[in-house]
Amino acid sequence: MLELAGVSRRVDNEDHIRDVSLQLTRGSMNVLLGPTLSGKTSLMRLMAGLDKPTRGDILLDGRSVLNIPVQKRRVAMVYQQFINYPTLSIYENIASPLRVARLAAADIDKKVRHAADLLRLTEFLDKRPAQLSGGQQQRTAIARALVKDSQLVLLDEPLANLDYKLREELRQELPRIFAELGAILVYASTEPSEALLLGGNTATMHQGRVTQFGRTIEVFHHPSDLITAKTFSDPPMNTATVVKVGAELQLDRFVVALSPQQAALPDAEYTLALRPWHLSLATGDAKKQCAIEGQVRVTEITGSETYVHLQVAGRPWVSLTHGIRHLAVDAVMPLYFSSDDIYLFDRSGQRVLAPGDGVRPTAASATGT
């Protein structure tokens, strides 16, 4: 198990990583999810031993590794900007860590060809990196990490340069491949959809902090706070300030009726959040009884779906709807959703309600005020 215990890193009076504690088990798939500059690469460099924390400790199987040189750790790291040896063949690029480890020639050949087969590189083994596409070179770097039999494999947005079909294949294969090796796999991504496809565990990151860590599907459905909910939503969460009074939420001039369980929340101001696919342009679903209005700003047609960007209560919202929709700019549209699909966050940003959730006590209700 890899454990980060209260790890922080400060550079030039600026916090790059702030008080991160994580436990990653062998054979596990772990996604670091967050926007650019949220701290994903900085955290990976600490795990790899390329940087040292300002505070805290990093332990492998209960033993601190802070004083173990990176060359002596069984760690492999692959960046989005791949690095290969330009004068070596693809075969020798993949084999290079095995030659350093002085493995027998037969064992090297077996491992190299197995990795090349998994990553669709067999026909390129005699070529040099400059003769390959960017995606093929990235696969070479991943193959080199694969053959090392590392305890810890760090992949920093490694599939960004690959074509769609291969990217989808590798998203399915990589967790299985490294799980079979018993390695701890850490995968950095900016894409919520990629985290969901990879499964395993996800740590959402914001400004150098881990805001939540747990099973990927659990973090997605039950974000602990508004920052996590926004990090784990693409298209972005629709949010608006609402006031709860009795069994209703007041949203601008509109009223949202709550279920009896939801109505048990204390009357207060909250942030309402709604995923784009729960916001409908039609009343076809009998459950979608809540109605508000939005003004169309732009529509994006992807082929099978349409993103409708709107202005709702002075804030940008987006509806994801099936099929092709042509809507006039500035048209005022009725929008429908179910109160069963809403999230509510209190003034501090903590979740008090999620779809399928029991009502969580707020600070006010917990103290009886």
Secondary structure, DSSP 8 states (H G I E B T S, - for coil): -EEEEEEEEEETTEEEEEEEEEEE-TT-EEEEE--TTSSHHHHHHHHHTSS--SEEEEEETTEE-TTS-GGGS-EEEE-SS----TTS-HHHHHHHHHHHTT--HHHHHHHHHHHHHHTT-GGGTTS-GGGS-HHHHHHHHHHHHHHTT-SEEEEESTTTTS-HHHHHHHHHHHHHHHHHHT-EEEEEES-HHHHHHH-SEEEEEETTEEEEEEEHHHHHHS-SBHHHHHHT-SS--EEEEEEEETTEEEETTEEEE--HHHHTS-SSEEEEEE-GGG-BSS--STT--EEEEEEEEEEEE-SSEEEEEEEETTEEEEEEEES-----TT-EEEEEE-GGG-EEE-TTSBEEE-TT------HHHHTT-
